Amino acid sequence: MASSLPVKEMKLMDVKLGELPSWILMRDFTPKAITGEIQRGYYRYYKYLYARALGKGGIAGISMVLAAYGLFNYYSYKELKHEQLCKYH
């Protein structure tokens, strides 16, 4: 079954494996287009995150912040512990 959309206008999820190289070559790789795609992806993710976790006012948003804080401190502690052991040996 052939698609009615041209390959350039198709979303990545709708592109078949054989059409992938031509789809990639038809993309716009100017700095303005790349910046726009990054910005669009950021806003889509932020909208998803806000709708799923932070916007409901539940514990999910707080738990995500606490998990990120704990992960950051874990990696910082490993580096500090290594420096401490190196300093006194």
HELIX and SHEET records of a PDB file:
HELIX    1   1 VAL A    7  GLU A    9  5                                   3    
HELIX    2   2 LEU A   12  ASP A   14  5                                   3    
HELIX    3   3 LEU A   17  GLU A   19  5                                   3    
HELIX    4   4 LEU A   20  LEU A   25  1                                   6    
HELIX    5   5 PRO A   31  LEU A   49  1                                  19    
HELIX    6   6 TYR A   50  LEU A   54  3                                   5    
HELIX    7   7 ILE A   59  TYR A   88  1                                  30    
END                                                                             
